[in-house]
Structure formats: structure tokens, C-alpha cells
Amino acid sequence: MKLSNYILNTMFAAMLLIPASLTAQNKTFENLAKKENVEYVYIPQSMLKSMDGMQFNGSINLSQAVNKLKSVEVLACLDPVTIEMIMPALKEDVEKMETLSKVIDEGDSVEIYAVRDGERFSELYIINVTRSDADKHELSAIYITGDFSADDLKNL
């Protein structure tokens, strides 16, 4: 009887934990957010859905796109030393993703990575680094999850 109670309790605990694991945030972003000079924003699906029907500049309607997203995470940093310290972690995060685009121009770079199934994306990772001079650096990294197409992204 003790064994069956143990199994039932374990199954119950697993059922409680499954939803939490399905909505987990990007662990790399979460860890980097703890560093000094790093800003982090997490927007869950519930908040994204509240944007349904909103229009910007009278013409950009986010309804089509936001309903297909599960989460959006943004990491930002303006400190050159911190940027150089966190870039290896971001690069490691995208190692198993497909490179969609990489543009490097005079030290500035934009890199876009994705996990996709055919024409649909489940993850999109954008890393933008601007180095306007020796003292001024900017990093922004965006991690988007959901089930969306390239056309859906055009509406963002």
C-alpha cells in the first residue's frame, strides 16, 4: 500500500510540474539577467494575448502575430566589458539552432537563429551588437517562442 501511495504522489507531483516546465523561460537569459549592467524583460503568453487587437501608428495590427507567440524575452546591455563577458553564453545558446542571417558591418552585427519545422518556427533568437566607438557598445538579444511563420514575423 505504501508503494502505491508513493507512485500516486509521484504522478501527482509530476502532473503539477509539467505545466511549469512547458512555460519555462530561457535559462541563459535568466542567468545573464542577474549580472550587473544587464536589463531583462520577460513577456509571457498571457501578456502577449492582452495586446490582441491593438494597433500602432494606425496600420500595424499585432493580432495575427501575437496569438501565435508563447513568450518574448529581451536582454539588453550597454557596458562593453559586460557585453564581452556574456557573448560566449549567448553564442553557446544558439549552437544547435539554424543560422538564418548574419550581417557584420564595421564591428556592428545582427545575427538571427531559429528552430523550425518546415516553414514554421518554434524559436527565434536575434542578437544585435552595436559598437559605435571604443566606449559605446550596445547589446540586445531577443528570444521568441511559439508556432509562427516568416509572414507572422512581418507583422511584429
ABEGO torsion letter per residue (X at the ends): XAAAAAAAAAAAAAAAAAAAAAABBBAAAAAAAABBGBBBBBBBAAAAAAABGBBBGGABBAAAAAAABABBBBBBBABAAAAAAAAAAAAAAAAABBBABBBBBGGBBBBBBBBBBEABBABBBBBBBBBABAABBBBBBBBBBEBBBAAAAAAX
